[in-house]
Amino acid sequence: MPYAESLATDVFYEDRGTGPALLLIHGHPFDHTMWQPQISRFSRTHRVIAPDLRGYGRTPLGARTDLTGLGDFAEDLVAVLDHLRVGTAVVVGLSMGGQIAMELHRRHPERVRGLVLVDTFAAAETENGKAVRNAMADRLLKEGMQGYADEVLDRMVAPYNTHAAPHVHRMMRETDPVAAAAALRGRAERPDYRESLTTAAVPALVVVGRDDTYTPVGDAEEMHALLPDSTLAVIEGAAHLPNLERPEEFDTVLSSYLRSLVRPT
């Protein structure tokens, strides 16, 4: 199985196709299979790299189990790129994955050829938000993932998108609650990425589902306004996971963006 060694764990990844590198960063509490439609589509034209984040899917959490910072995730992903001898990549992140993408860009802008932020937001956590995330972490450690997965499914996937629900529910249910809790505590302490977005020197794409209540359209519009060179796409008929709810529409938007990065020589 393909694994890349980072400082703290061995990161599992899927690596398919040839061409310009496309790094897909999944959200919480999912795994790399949330990108399966995009892996199949874009591996025809790109080298698609889809890791399981630390503690998710097939990647072990490692020795530290109390908190996983977004910087920890970002450095794991750089280790994957180094392992594969990939210098730069178009970095695509959804929800928590989008915040990890912003952290990777903040730390290593030279590794980011393009930035795609999907159903995410750039602001630091509020004090109330920190309390909510830490309380949820406590709950997951006590109760496991089943109750949480049942409760949030209709916000992750709009109720009218029943085709996507079983896969999403399975990913959430099968996530290690210890890893999920550690990530929640890390996200509670994340920095504010709004200033770093204003310095982005690469073209960006901001995508959001029209019916997303976790990261509504207004959050996407704020990031779009901060980025010097960006395109905003609102996917109709989708909530928090437009790549699974409306894969054709999502792929069309991403494909158009990727084509725009190819400049004549």
C-alpha positions as a printed NumPy array, in Angstrom:
array([[  0.   ,   0.   ,   0.   ],
       [  1.253,   3.543,  -0.717],
       [  2.311,   5.401,   2.41 ],
       [  4.49 ,   8.47 ,   2.9  ],
       [  6.396,   8.935,   6.153],
       [  5.903,  12.241,   7.957],
       [  7.358,  13.292,  11.288],
       [  4.483,  11.757,  13.243],
       [  2.776,   9.088,  11.136],
       [  2.679,   7.23 ,   7.836],
       [  0.217,   8.936,   5.509],
       [ -1.834,   6.747,   3.196],
       [ -2.539,   8.246,  -0.229],
       [ -4.03 ,   7.404,  -3.584],
       [ -1.878,   8.494,  -6.538],
       [ -3.412,   8.183,  -9.982],
       [ -2.769,   9.619, -13.436],
       [ -0.012,  11.719, -14.948],
       [  0.392,  15.403, -15.651],
       [  0.178,  18.482, -13.41 ],
       [ -0.332,  17.523,  -9.765],
       [ -3.732,  17.939,  -8.126],
       [ -3.751,  17.497,  -4.328],
       [ -7.217,  16.748,  -2.894],
       [ -7.69 ,  17.358,   0.845],
       [-10.787,  15.835,   2.397],
       [-12.908,  17.341,   5.139],
       [-13.951,  16.222,   8.624],
       [-14.96 ,  13.557,   9.483],
       [-14.355,  11.87 ,   6.133],
       [-11.528,  10.187,   4.236],
       [ -9.977,  10.417,   0.775],
       [-12.837,   8.454,  -0.815],
       [-15.018,  11.551,  -0.608],
       [-13.09 ,  12.606,  -3.731],
       [-13.798,   9.405,  -5.676],
       [-15.725,  11.122,  -8.522],
       [-12.92 ,  13.661,  -8.937],
       [-10.164,  11.029,  -8.741],
       [-11.824,   9.147, -11.577],
       [-12.445,  12.245, -13.689],
       [ -9.275,  14.247, -13.268],
       [ -6.765,  11.4  , -13.29 ],
       [ -7.3  ,  11.395, -17.066],
       [ -5.555,  14.768, -17.326],
       [ -3.7  ,  15.242, -14.028],
       [ -1.694,  13.403, -11.431],
       [ -4.299,  13.207,  -8.681],
       [ -2.993,  12.754,  -5.136],
       [ -5.659,  12.07 ,  -2.505],
       [ -4.324,  11.346,   1.001],
       [ -6.113,  10.22 ,   4.133],
       [ -5.408,  12.88 ,   6.741],
       [ -3.766,  11.961,  10.029],
       [ -6.168,   9.759,  11.997],
       [ -8.662,   9.379,   9.141],
       [ -9.184,   6.462,   6.798],
       [ -6.034,   4.332,   6.594],
       [ -3.645,   6.892,   8.101],
       [ -2.793,   6.253,  11.781],
       [ -3.232,   9.105,  14.239],
       [  0.282,   8.797,  15.619],
       [  1.555,   9.192,  19.155],
       [ -0.172,  12.485,  19.963],
       [ -3.881,  11.884,  20.467],
       [ -5.107,  14.982,  22.31 ],
       [ -4.89 ,  17.616,  19.559],
       [ -4.05 ,  17.711,  15.859],
       [ -3.383,  21.221,  14.582],
       [ -3.994,  22.314,  11.034],
       [ -0.252,  22.822,  10.774],
       [  0.274,  19.149,  11.603],
       [ -1.99 ,  18.166,   8.726],
       [ -0.291,  20.637,   6.388],
       [  3.191,  19.318,   7.152],
       [  1.978,  15.747,   6.613],
       [  0.798,  16.766,   3.143],
       [  4.108,  18.418,   2.315],
       [  5.773,  15.147,   3.337],
       [  3.526,  13.334,   0.84 ],
       [  4.502,  15.762,  -1.928],
       [  8.18 ,  15.347,  -1.039],
       [  7.832,  11.565,  -0.991],
       [  6.297,  11.654,  -4.474],
       [  8.847,  14.218,  -5.683],
       [  6.112,  16.694,  -6.527],
       [  7.324,  20.28 ,  -6.384],
       [  4.054,  22.142,  -6.801],
       [  0.406,  21.194,  -6.93 ],
       [ -3.004,  22.698,  -7.359],
       [ -4.327,  22.322,  -3.818],
       [ -8.032,  21.584,  -3.401],
       [ -9.564,  21.473,   0.073],
       [-13.13 ,  21.101,   1.319],
       [-14.346,  22.349,   4.712],
       [-11.575,  21.476,   7.205],
       [ -9.586,  20.453,   4.141],
       [ -9.975,  23.995,   2.85 ],
       [ -8.548,  25.379,   6.074],
       [ -5.658,  22.921,   5.806],
       [ -5.131,  24.151,   2.237],
       [ -4.983,  27.721,   3.533],
       [ -2.494,  26.664,   6.218],
       [ -0.353,  24.874,   3.639],
       [ -0.428,  28.002,   1.474],
       [  0.459,  30.203,   4.46 ],
       [  3.455,  28.031,   5.361],
       [  4.605,  26.92 ,   1.917],
       [  3.268,  29.238,  -0.789],
       [  5.979,  28.024,  -3.155],
       [  4.356,  24.556,  -3.206],
       [  0.932,  25.87 ,  -4.258],
       [  0.357,  26.304,  -7.995],
       [ -3.345,  26.983,  -7.578],
       [ -5.742,  27.175,  -4.635],
       [ -9.285,  25.773,  -4.607],
       [-11.359,  26.407,  -1.472],
       [-14.617,  24.468,  -1.247],
       [-17.325,  25.052,   1.373],
       [-14.924,  26.477,   3.926],
       [-14.152,  29.778,   5.67 ],
       [-11.043,  31.733,   6.545],
       [-11.766,  33.445,   9.873],
       [-10.33 ,  32.278,  13.184],
       [-12.681,  30.553,  15.609],
       [-14.805,  32.668,  17.946],
       [-14.748,  32.036,  21.687],
       [-18.176,  30.446,  21.434],
       [-17.018,  28.372,  18.494],
       [-14.044,  27.118,  20.496],
       [-16.35 ,  26.037,  23.304],
       [-18.667,  24.256,  20.859],
       [-15.814,  22.381,  19.156],
       [-14.263,  21.301,  22.433],
       [-17.638,  20.178,  23.771],
       [-18.212,  18.142,  20.617],
       [-14.754,  16.597,  21.009],
       [-15.692,  15.521,  24.535],
       [-18.952,  14.073,  23.255],
       [-17.305,  12.061,  20.478],
       [-14.82 ,  10.575,  22.934],
       [-17.679,   9.572,  25.216],
       [-20.298,   8.438,  22.694],
       [-18.491,   7.598,  19.464],
       [-19.447,   8.724,  15.962],
       [-22.85 ,   7.111,  15.326],
       [-25.085,   9.708,  16.984],
       [-23.131,  12.605,  15.472],
       [-23.293,  11.052,  12.003],
       [-27.048,  10.596,  12.289],
       [-27.586,  14.184,  13.453],
       [-25.531,  16.057,  10.872],
       [-26.132,  13.976,   7.745],
       [-28.888,  16.276,   6.459],
       [-26.57 ,  19.295,   6.807],
       [-23.613,  17.599,   5.156],
       [-25.759,  16.352,   2.279],
       [-29.001,  18.128,   1.418],
       [-32.003,  15.839,   2.085],
       [-32.915,  15.889,  -1.615],
       [-29.505,  14.414,  -2.55 ],
       [-30.203,  10.914,  -1.279],
       [-27.752,   9.341,  -3.739],
       [-24.782,  10.759,  -1.8  ],
       [-26.034,  10.107,   1.734],
       [-24.987,   6.45 ,   2.288],
       [-21.334,   7.072,   1.388],
       [-21.152,  10.204,   3.529],
       [-22.841,   8.532,   6.483],
       [-20.465,   5.568,   6.263],
       [-17.369,   7.789,   6.241],
       [-18.561,   9.711,   9.296],
       [-19.622,   6.607,  11.184],
       [-16.319,   4.796,  10.556],
       [-14.04 ,   7.687,  11.56 ],
       [-11.979,   7.141,  14.701],
       [-13.593,   9.331,  17.401],
       [-10.211,   9.956,  19.039],
       [ -8.842,  11.364,  15.78 ],
       [-12.013,  13.376,  15.156],
       [-11.841,  14.879,  18.646],
       [ -8.156,  15.753,  18.218],
       [ -8.917,  17.525,  14.946],
       [-11.804,  19.461,  16.485],
       [ -9.521,  20.734,  19.245],
       [ -6.934,  21.72 ,  16.652],
       [ -9.459,  23.596,  14.534],
       [-10.597,  25.497,  17.598],
       [ -7.101,  27.012,  17.813],
       [ -6.59 ,  27.772,  14.117],
       [ -5.268,  31.177,  12.999],
       [ -7.137,  33.72 ,  10.916],
       [ -6.324,  33.117,   7.258],
       [ -7.91 ,  36.251,   5.837],
       [ -4.7  ,  38.262,   5.711],
       [ -2.725,  35.47 ,   4.064],
       [ -5.411,  35.115,   1.398],
       [ -4.785,  38.712,   0.364],
       [ -1.187,  37.776,  -0.453],
       [ -2.   ,  34.781,  -2.659],
       [  0.048,  35.063,  -5.848],
       [ -1.742,  32.246,  -7.688],
       [ -5.21 ,  32.071,  -9.25 ],
       [ -7.835,  30.709,  -6.889],
       [-11.259,  29.146,  -7.152],
       [-13.878,  29.419,  -4.398],
       [-16.773,  26.941,  -4.534],
       [-19.821,  26.649,  -2.282],
       [-23.098,  24.755,  -2.285],
       [-26.086,  27.083,  -2.469],
       [-27.789,  25.354,   0.483],
       [-24.737,  24.946,   2.723],
       [-25.584,  25.987,   6.285],
       [-22.163,  25.189,   7.775],
       [-20.275,  27.562,   5.451],
       [-22.906,  29.65 ,   3.67 ],
       [-22.478,  31.586,   0.459],
       [-21.507,  34.715,   2.395],
       [-18.347,  33.022,   3.672],
       [-17.375,  32.112,   0.117],
       [-18.038,  35.657,  -1.052],
       [-15.741,  37.01 ,   1.678],
       [-12.857,  34.754,   0.592],
       [-13.48 ,  35.612,  -3.048],
       [-13.229,  39.314,  -2.192],
       [ -9.971,  38.822,  -0.26 ],
       [ -8.154,  36.81 ,  -2.922],
       [ -6.386,  38.967,  -5.536],
       [ -7.236,  36.639,  -8.444],
       [-10.194,  34.356,  -7.849],
       [-13.367,  32.945,  -9.344],
       [-16.495,  32.25 ,  -7.29 ],
       [-18.797,  29.362,  -8.188],
       [-22.066,  28.62 ,  -6.381],
       [-23.307,  25.073,  -7.001],
       [-27.086,  24.934,  -7.103],
       [-28.833,  21.991,  -5.488],
       [-26.033,  21.206,  -3.05 ],
       [-25.221,  21.68 ,   0.613],
       [-21.804,  21.099,   2.225],
       [-20.439,  18.446,  -0.165],
       [-21.125,  19.642,  -3.722],
       [-18.408,  17.383,  -5.165],
       [-20.53 ,  14.368,  -4.132],
       [-23.997,  15.907,  -4.32 ],
       [-23.561,  17.487,  -7.756],
       [-20.362,  15.919,  -9.149],
       [-20.986,  16.859, -12.783],
       [-21.538,  20.511, -11.972],
       [-18.614,  20.58 ,  -9.536],
       [-16.282,  18.873, -12.01 ],
       [-17.263,  21.29 , -14.766],
       [-16.327,  24.255, -12.567],
       [-13.038,  22.678, -11.466],
       [-12.169,  21.624, -15.025],
       [-12.688,  25.164, -16.3  ],
       [-10.438,  26.515, -13.558],
       [ -7.705,  23.973, -14.266],
       [ -7.783,  24.834, -17.964],
       [ -7.328,  28.499, -17.083],
       [ -4.025,  27.644, -15.384],
       [ -2.542,  26.383, -18.652],
       [ -0.968,  29.381, -20.277],
       [  0.443,  29.468, -23.821],
       [  4.234,  29.245, -24.068]])
